Amino acid sequence: MTISPRRAALAALAAAASVALASCTVPTAGVAMAATTSGDAPPVLDRYYTQVLDWGPCTPFAGNDAERTAFAAPGLDCATLTVPLDYSEPDGRVAKVAVLRHRTTATARRVGSLVVNPGGPGGSGMALAAQFGAAQQDGPFDVVGFDPRGVGASTPAIDCMTDREIDEQRAETDVDVSPAAVARLDEENRRDAARCVERSGGADVIAHSGTRDVARDMDVLRAALGEQKLTYLGYSYGTRIGADYAELFPGNVRAMVLDGAIDPTQSASDGAVAQMEGFQKAFETYAANCATARGCPLPGDPAGATAAYQELVRPLLEKPVPVRGSDRALSYSDAVTATIAALYNPGAWPKLTAGLTELKAGDGTTLMTLADAYYGRTDQGAYGNSQEALMVVNCADGARNEDPEATAETARRINEIAPLQDSGIEVPATLNVCSYLPVEPTTPHLPKVDGLPRTLVISTTGDPSTPYQAGVSLAKALDARLLTFEGTQHTIALQGNTCVDTVVGNYLIGLDLPPADVRCTPGTS
């Protein structure tokens, strides 16, 4: 799963700035010169580290109507950062990374650039920076976001499926698990992988789509922004980018906040199981809350809620339900996707309740709206490439395997721990698209971060997508300070909780870390 872009505000930074700046000396931004920003970069990379960004309007980078509106806001400018597609061949093919910057109006107390990432893989850092920047016109940072290589406006872009093919895949209702059907599926996956490679621009694009290369790109961006040290805020998958950067460039970090952590030592299989366990727990919390209100379609006890949910959604395997005002129908997979998407944040729970109530009456409209939002489908039926990037990047980061039984075993473990999404259909032993992509997955490991300054990791006790313990593990691996938020949602930094936002603001601005074992609770806003 991916996280949706944080619709949070950086206004807390502006509010905390006067306090933080009054109590400490804040390093100013570096001058855009290679001698002060390229650090220990190999000489063969000098032309990348010394490049001057050509800033201009952002609307040409927009991929849909919503982005066109957001990117037309005042104070924004955009550019493309040139990086080597393969860092071992710097004179070879290049990639163009799209960058958006919101310049602060508070030039007298400007700290520097704050680079942000919303997660994913596949989330647009440009879109997040536009949102954040609009909320903190007079904050102490230029807010900068980039679409990681292969994502969004960056090129070459990962492109595995057409809009029509995605719609068809989402509507799929085939439940045949016979040997012949499994063989056909295996061949389809092999074909889809080859098509993904071709449409994306070649095997080298896919092979170099992983997070290690994204982290290298971010160091080139740091230098191009004129910063001696990186100040970074990453959510969810963005914590993986941050952890990889910390290992590759520990001496180039000024401040780093990682919220909603991915455990760097955990295998892709174990991570998927832990994640779905988190969603199951969040579903049970949601159902208990829902049951306190009149008309809730689910009982409040965990086992009863899961059974009632399965009774609602499993019939969709054979008979999807219509969507009002459309020739589309809600499939089983879309119903489950909609549910999981709504579990990211309690603010979406009422819409989930409305959708399940509609489904009980044979109407799939609201759940389809939730699923479409998750997939990034516009009203015109167009998709970005966030889901394709998610699959390819996760594959490169360790999700690839060549053992059909291992794939099936992971699915069985997930069904056992998270019956919410168990279709009741036997899980066949087959390879998936990832298994046929030309990648060499990164092996999970404990990062080596000698020379890294103390950073800040935030973990939420009831986070459905990135379990709390993953944050504990990442904080230990990086020797970071851990901030615990007691709640049921995915990420919390700069989303209006005064306790959390004060800690984050004081650290990002003044490098003031909180005491050990700080805990924040809901309602402190």
N, C-alpha and C positions, 0 to 999 in steps of 0.2 A: 504493500500500500504506500501511497504517497501522502504527503500532507498538503492541504490546501494553503495558498498563500496567506500569510498572517495579515489580517486586516487590523493590525494593531497601530498604535501611534507612538512616535518618538517624542511626544510632548513632554514626557517625564524627563527626558534628557535636558530639555530647555529649563525645566523647573529646578532640576538638581544642579544645573551648571553653576549658579551663583554660589551655592554652598561648597561644591567641590573645588571650584576655582579659587575660592577665598582661603582654602586651607592647604593648598599645595601648589607646586609649580608644575604646570602642564607642558610637556614637550610640544613645540610647534611643528607644523608640517615641514617636511624636508623640501629642499629646492630641487626642481626637476633636472638633476644632473647625474650622469652615470656614476661620477666619482662618489656620490653620497647615497645612491639608491640601488646600484647593482649588486652590492655586497660581494659575496663569494661566487657569483655566477661565472661559469666558465667563459673564457674569452670568445669562444665560438658562438655564444648566445648574446654577445654585446649588441648586435643590431636589433634584437628584440627588446632588451632591457633599456636601450637608449632611445627607443622610438618616441615620437611626439604624437599624442592623440589629436586627431582632427575633429574637434567638437562641432556639432551642428544640431539641427532640429531632430526631434525624436520620432515624429509621426511616421517617417519612412520605415522605421523598425517595427511598427505595430503589426500584429498578426490578425487582429479582429477589430470589430467596431468599439468594443469596450476599451481595448488598448489604445486605439486611435484617440478616443476622448481623453483617457488618462495621460497619454504621452504628449498631448497638446497643452498641458498645464504650464503656467509660467514657472521659470526657475529651473527647468529641465534642459539638459543637453545630452547628446548621445554621440558615440564614436565606435569604431571597431578597432580592436586590439589584435595585432598579428602575432601568432604563436606558431612554433613548428608543430606539425601534426604528430611527428615522432621526434621526441627530444634527443634521441640517439642519432638522428640524421637532420641536424638543424639547417642544412642547405637544401633539404628536400621540400616536399609538399608542405603547405602552410594551412592553418585554420584561421578563421576570422571570428573573434569572440565579440559579441555585441555588448556594449556597456552603456548604462544610463547613470547620470549624475544629477542629484538635486543640490544645488549650491546653497549653502546657508547665507542668510542675510546678516548674520551676526559676525561680521568679519573681524571685529575687534577681539572677540573671545573664541575665535575658531580654534579647535583642537587639531583638526585634520580631516581625513577621509574615514568614514565608517563603511566598510564593505559588508553587505548583508546577503544572505542566501536563505530562501524559504523552505528548502527541502526537496523531496522528490524520491529518487532522482527524476528530473524532468521539470521541476518548478522553475519559473522565470524569476531570476534575480532582478531583472529590469522592472518587472511589474511591481515587485515588492518595494524596490527603492522609490518608485513613483508614489506608491501609497504612503510610505513612511515619510518621504520628503514633504508631501503635501501637509502632513500633520505637524511638522516641526520647522516651519519657515525660519524661525529665529533660533534654532538649536545650535549647538557648538560644532556640529559636524556637517561636512558635505556627505550626503548619503549616496552611496554608490552600489549599484547592483549589476551583475552580469549574467547573461544566459550562458551557462556552462557549455563547453564545446559539444556540438551536436544537438543542442536544445534551442527551441524557439527561433530567435532571429540570428543565432550564430550559424556559421556555415563552415564546412558542409554539414547539413542537418541530417540527423537520423530519420529515415523515412522507410517504414516497413509495410504500411498498409494504406490504401486509399480510404477516403471517408466512407464510401459505400461498403468496402470490405469490413471496416470496423463496425458499421451498423449491422451487417450480416452476421458477424461473429457474435455480437451482443444478443442478437435475436435467436441464435442457435438453440434448438430444443432437442437435438439428437441425444438419446440416452443409450444407444447401442454400445455394449462393451464386449461384443463377440470378438473372437480372434481376428476375423476378417476386418471388422470395424477398427480394431486397434492397429492393425497393419496399415489401413488407409490413413488413420490419424498420424501414424509415424511418418508416412510418406508426405502427407500434407505439411507436417512440421519441418521436414527436410526442405521441401519446396519453399515454404515461407521464409526460412532462414536464408536461402540463396537469394530470394527476392529482396529481402531486407538488405543484404550486402550490396546488391546491384543498385537498388534505389537510393541507398545512402551514399553512394560514390565510391564503393570499393572496400575490399577487406581491410585495408589500412585504417579506414575511418572507424570501422567497428572495433578493430584491435586496439585502437588508442582512444577509446571512449570512456575508459575507467577513471576513477576518482584520483588516482595518483597523478595522472596528466592534468586533471582539472586543478589540483593543488599547485602544480608547477605553473599553470596559466595564471593562477591568482598571485604568484610572486612576481611574474612579469607585469601584471596589472598594478601591483603595489609600486613597482619602480616607475611605471608610466604615469602614475598619479603623483609622483614626486615625493613619496613617503619613504622615509628611512625604515620605519617599522609599520607593521600591519595592525590595524584595529579592526576586529571582525566579530560579527554576530551571526551565528548559524543555527537554524532550527532543524530538528529531525535529521534527515540525510545531510543537511548542512553541517551537522556535527562530525560526520565522517570526513567531509572536505577539510574541516578545521583540524581534526586529529591527524590526517595525512599531512597537512601543511605543517603542523607542529613537529612532526617527525622529520620532514624533509628540510624545514627552515626554522629550527627552534630559535635561532638568534635573531630572526627577522620579525618576531612577534612583539608588539607593544601591549595589546590587550586582546583577549579572546573570550567571548561568551558563547557557550555551547548548550543549547536548550532542547531537551527531548532527545537524549543521546542514543546512539547506536554503539553497542559493545564491540570494540575492535577485535576482541579475542574470540568472538562467537562465530560459529560456522553459519552459513546461510540457512541450512536446514534447522538448526537449533534456534536461530533468530526468528524464522518464520513461525515456528511452534510457539515461542514465547510471545510473539506479537499477537497471534490469534488467541492465545490465552488471555491476553490483555483485553482484546475486544469482547471476548465472552464475559469477562468480569464487568466490563463497562455496560454490556447489554443487560446483565442482571441488575446492575445499579439503576439503569434506565427503567427497566420494567417495574422495579419496586417503586420508583418515583411515579411512574405513569399510573400504577394501580391505585394511588391515593386520590386520583381524580375520577370523576364520574365519566363513564363511557370509554374507559381505556380498553382496548381490544385484547390485553394480556393480563393474566393474573400476576400477583406480586412475588410469588415464590419462584426461585431460580429454575427448578425442574419444570414446574408448570408453565412458566413463561416460555422456556425453550420449546416445549412440546406444542404449546399453542402457536408459537411462531412458525414452527415447521408445518403445522396443519394449514397455516395461511399460505406459505410460499411454495411448498412442495408440489401442489397441483399445477403450478406454473410450468413445471417440467413437461407436462403433457399438453397443457392448454394455457398459453399466455392470455392476459386480460387486456382489453382495449384501453387506449389512451384517448381522452376526450379531444376532439378537434384535430385528430391526426389519424393516419392510416397505420401508425405504429402500434405495437403491443408490448406490454411489459413481460419480459422473460424472467425465468427463475434467477439467472445470474444478475440481471439488472436489479431485481428486488433485494438480493443479498448485498450487492454493491451499494445500493441506496441506504440500506440499514447501516452498514459499516461506515459509510461516509458521514452519516448523522451522528455516529457515536464519538466522533472526534471532539465534539464540543457540546455541552448541555444546551447551548443556545439553539441547537438544531433539533432537540428532542421533541418539541411540540409539532414540528413539521413531520417527523417520523411517525408520531402518533396519528396525525391526520392521514398520512399515507397508508398506514396499516389499517386504519378504520375504513378508508376508501377501498382498499384491497378486499376487505371482508365483504364489501358490497359489489365486488366485481369491477372496480375502477382502478386502473394503474397510473393515473395521471400524476399525482404528487410524488410517488416513488420514482417515476420516470424522470421527473424534474430533478430530484436529488441525484439520480444516477448520471443524468446528462451533465450536471454541474461538476460532478466528480471527474468525469471523462473530459470535460472541457468542450462539450459539443455546443455549438451556437444554434440559434433559432433557425439558421439557414442550413443546418446539417453539416457544418464544417468542424473539423477537429484540429487542434494543434498537435504537436508530436510528443506531448508529455508522457503518455502511456507507452509509446514506442521507446522513448528514451529510458523510461523506468526499467523496461524489460532488458534492454541492451546493456545499460550501465550496471544494473544489478548482476547481470550475467558476467560482465568483465570483472566485477568486484568479488566474485566468489560463488555465484549461484549456479554456475555451469557444472554439470556432472554427466558422466557417460554410463551410468548404471540405472537402467529402468526400474529395478527393484528398489533402489534407494529413493527414487522419486516417488514411487508408490508408497513406500514406508513413511516418508515425510507426510504425505497426504493423509495416511491413516492416523498418524500421531496427531495431526491437526484436527481431524474429525473427532478424535477421542477427547481432546482437551477443549475443543470449541464446537460443540454440537450445533450451535447457532447456524453454522454454514454447512453442515453435513446434509448433502442431498439425499442420502440413503442409497445412492448408487455405488456399486462396487468400484473401487479405484483400480483402473488397469495399470499394469506395469508397462510404461512406455516412456520414451524420451520426449522432451519438449523442444520448442524452437531454440531455446538457449543452448541446448546440447549440441546443436549443429552450427553455432556461430563461431567464427574464427577468432577466439579470444583465449588468452592465457590468464585465468582468474588469479586474483591476488589472494594469497593465503592469509587467513586471520592470524593476527599476532599481537603481542604486547608492544606498543610503540616505544621506540627508543628516543627520548626527548631531552637528552642532556643539554643544558643551556637554556631550556625553556623557562621564561618567567612564570610566576604563579598565575594561573588562569581561573575562570569561573565556569562551573558546570551546574546547570539547573535540571532537576529531575522531579517529576510530579508523581505522587504516590499511586494515583489511579490512572495514569496515562495509558490509554487503550492501544496506542500504536508503538510507542517505545517504552517498554516497561521500566519501572523505577529502578530496578536493580542494574539495568544497563547504564544508567547515569552514575550509580555508585561505582560501578566497575571502571567507567571512563575516567571519573574523577581520580580514582586510585592510580590508574595507568598514567595519567598526566601529572600526578601530584598536584591536582587542582583543588580549589576550595569548592565544596558542594553546598548548594542552596536547595533545600527541599520545599516543595509546594505541596500542601495537602489538598488534593482535589481530584476530580475525574474529568480530565480533558487533556488534549494533546498540545503541550507547550503553554507557556504563561508569560514569558518576558515581554515587557512593554505592551501589555494588554489591559492596563488599568488597575492592576493590583498594586496599591501604594507600597506595601512591604517589599514585593519583588522589584518593582520599578526603581525604588530608591536605592536598593543594593546594586542593581544593574547600572543605573545612572552614575552613582558615585565611583563605581569601578571603571566604567568606560571613559569617564571624563577625567577623574583624578587619580585613577589607579589605586583607589582605596578598597581593599578587599574586606568582606564581612568577617566576623569571628567564625570559628569552626562550628559546624552543625547548626547553622541558622535555619529556621523553619518559618514558612509563611502560610497563612490560611486564607480561604475565600472570605470576601466581605471587607477586607482591608483596602478599600478603594475610595 
